[in-house]
């Protein structure tokens, strides 16, 4: 069973998965309990499109990856172990560092960053929302 004191280390480790994308995206929040990265793209009502986030909660750390929400087919190849951590369409909860699963998340994040950097794809989002 994971110790709650491990959660800050999980939070820091999950934030590192987003680090390679900070230069081309915007850090919307970066506190001791919340980290959010937005794309440089704005939706119809001038809301920034969130790329992902990490939230340190009371009992676990959540990793949110919006590309999985908007492109559910990207998550079809999740390992059974990572599927067990999935909550909803685009969130994964962790209580301890798991390098194998974090490596899998890093691959999903890289694929999501590629899609969220594609201008044609981003324009199609606004077309779908009209």
TIZAVEX-461036 format. One record per residue: x, y, z of N, C-alpha, C, O in turn; residue in one letter. Coordinates in steps of 0.02 Angstrom, whole numbers, plus 50000, padded with zeros to 5 digits. Atoms other than C-alpha are relative to their C-alpha. Layout:
REM TIZAVEX-461036
XYZXYZXYZXYZA
...
This chain:
REM TIZAVEX-461036
500424994150000500005000050000500445006250000500935006650037X
499614993950006500665017149952499905004650060499365005050088X
500014995149946501085030050083499815006749970500045008549916X
500214993450026500245047050062500595004749991500555009449951X
499414995650007501955054950083500364998849934500785002849915X
499715001450066502435046949915499685004349946499965005249892X
500374996550051501145057449823500365006049971500335007049910X
499634994550031502225073149802500534997749950500645001049899X
499515002750047503565062449718499664997749936499944998449882X
500395002150059502245055149601499825006249959499875006149898X
500184993850033501655072849561500585002849960500505004649902X
499414997350033503415078749519500194995749940500364998349887X
499815004650054503765063349413499525000649941499735000549883X
500494999350054502145065149313500075006749964499985007049903X
499894993550033502495083649281500574999649949500555002949898X
499435000650046504135078449199499804997349932500144998649882X
500235002650064503165069349064499795005749954499885005349893X
500214994250039502475086249007500575004849984500505009049940X
499444995250007504155095249019500225001249927500345006949909X
499774998850069504675092548835499545004649959499765007149907X
500484996250039503125101948777499905007250026499525011049997X
500084993349970503285117448887500225005649954499945011149957X
499754994750043504255127248756499515002049946499505007849925X
500464998350054502895126148625499285000850024498825002149984X
500664999149971501405126948743500065004950058500615007450072X
500004995149945500915138148888499844996650066499354992950072X
500145002549933501015133749071499455004450029499565010350043X
500574996349974499305138949136500005000250077499785005150107X
499945000349927499615133449316500624995950017500784991149983X
499425003849977501145127549410500095001450074500475005850094X
499974999349928500895125849597500244993450031500424988849994X
499805006249966501325112649727499484994449992499634988650006X
500535005150006499675103749690499674999749931499284995249917X
500334999850066499175108449511500495002449947500835007549955X
499604998150058500085109149345499554999249939499254993949930X
500425000450059499185113149183500375003149941500675008449946X
499674997850061499855114949007499465000949946499084996349931X
500474998550054498825123348870500365000349934500955002049930X
499724999250067499105122648684499995007449984499725011450023X
500034993150022499345138948591499385001449959499335006649927X
500604999550041497665136148509499415002150044499334999750100X
500594997849964496065144848562499384997649966499324997949905X
500645002350026494345137648541499555005949984499725011749996X
500474995050023492845147048476499905005950047499925011750025X
500154994749953492485157048633500625002750035500585005350091X
499364997449975494315161748660500264996250061500684998850098X
499735004249947494595147648785500614996349973500584993649917X
499435003850024496325139948772499854992550003499514990150048X
500085007350002496355121648725500524996950047501124997650036X
499555003149952497085112148872500324993849969499984989749938X
499655006050023498405099248826499984994750054499834988950041X
499995004949946498565090948996500115003350067500265009250071X
499924997449933498695092749182500204994350047500084988450034X
499855004649945499345084449340499735003350063499875009250076X
500294997349939498405086649504500164995550058500034989550057X
499855003649938499005081549676499395000350044499215005750069X
500595000349957497485075949773500174997150068500754996050084X
499915002649932497235069449949500234992850001500644990850043X
499865007149999497345051049904500364997349938500574991549937X
499665002250061498115050349730500195006149959499995011749973X
499814994850048498885060349588499674998349934499704992749910X
500355000950063497875062749429500405002949942500685008349948X
499674997950062498625064049255499465000549947499154995549929X
500514998850050497465071849126500335001249932500795005249927X
499744999250067497815070348940499425001049952499084996249934X
500604998250039496535079348833499974996949931499434996249903X
500035003350066497045071148670499614993550004499304991549955X
500395006249993496285055048738499255001450004498854997349984X
500704998149997494655064148771499745001649930499194999449911X
500224997950066494565071548597500114994749946499784994749895X
499845005350048495305056548508500024993350037500564990550049X
500005006149959494745041048605500354994149967500574989550002X
499655005550034495495029648472500744999750020501054994450014X
499294999949979497215035048536500104995550061500664993250073X
499945004049940496855025348695499824992649991499814988950040X
500195007050012496355008948613500564995150013500424989150024X
499445004549991498085001748634500295000150071500844997750083X
499764999749931498245004948821500124993050027499744988350014X
499875006449967499024990848919499464998850053499165003550078X
500495001449947497874981949042500175003550066499735005650103X
499784996849938498914989249185499825007450000499605010150051X
500164992950003498675007149125499245001049998498985005950026X
500734999550001496825004049090499714999950071499215003150085X
500235000449931496614999749274500055006750036499685008050083X
499904993449970497225017349317499555005349970499515010949996X
500404995050037496035025949195499345001450035498984996950057X
500644997649972494585036149263499695004549947499985009549928X
500314996250053493395042749133500364999149934500654993849921X
499715000550067494025046448958500735002049995501094999549952X
499344997150010495645055748988500415000850064500875004950066X
499674999149936496215053849168500274993350026499954988150020X
499695005949968497385041649256500195001950070500465007350082X
499834998649931497615040449444500564995450024500584989550008X
499425003749975499215035149531500115001650074499995007250096X
499824999249930499735032549712500744999250011501005000950064X
499275000949994501545028249678500315000549930499984999849879X
499634999650063502875030349545500014993049968500194988150002X
499995006350037502725016649413500325001649932499985003749886X
499634998050060504065019249281499754996649936499754999849883X
500265003450059503345006249162499385003649973499325004949914X
500614996650021501645014849159500145007249981499815009849936X
499834993150018502435032149155500325000449932500245005349896X
499705000350067503425027049002499454999449947499485002649894X
500575000750046501805021748918499615006749995499415008649941X
500324993450001501005038448968500405005049959500125009149924X
499574995550038502495047548894499904999149925499895003949887X
500135001450071502185038948726499335002849978499275005749924X
500664997350015500345043548731500025007649997499705010749954X
499944992749997500795061348777500355002749938500155007849910X
499644997950060502025062648633499544999749939499545004349898X
500475000750056500715056348510499465005550004499285008449952X
500504994749991499445068648582500285006849982499945010949952X
499684993650016500675083048567500065000949925499985006449898X
499944999750073500945078748385499325001949969499295006249925X
500674998550026499065079048350499795007250018499515010749976X
500204993349977498795094948452500445005449971500325011449982X
499584995150035500165103448351499835000449926500095004649890X
500215000350070499325099248185499455005249989498895004450014X
500494994650011498435115148125499364997549967498824999949984X
500605002750032497245105348013499554996650050498944997450050X
500395003449948496715094548159499665005150046499075004450062X
500274995049955496475109648271499425003949968498925005350000X
500554996650035495425118548140499394995649996498824998049999X
500565004650004494355103048123499624999750067499024998450067X
500344999949935493965104148310499485005650001498915004550022X
500484994550001493155121048286499434998649950498865000649962X
500525001750049492215114548133499494995350033498894996050022X
500445004849967491515100248238499565003350052499015001050065X
500354996749946490955112148375499495005149976499135008050017X
500484995050026489935123448261499324997049990498865000549969X
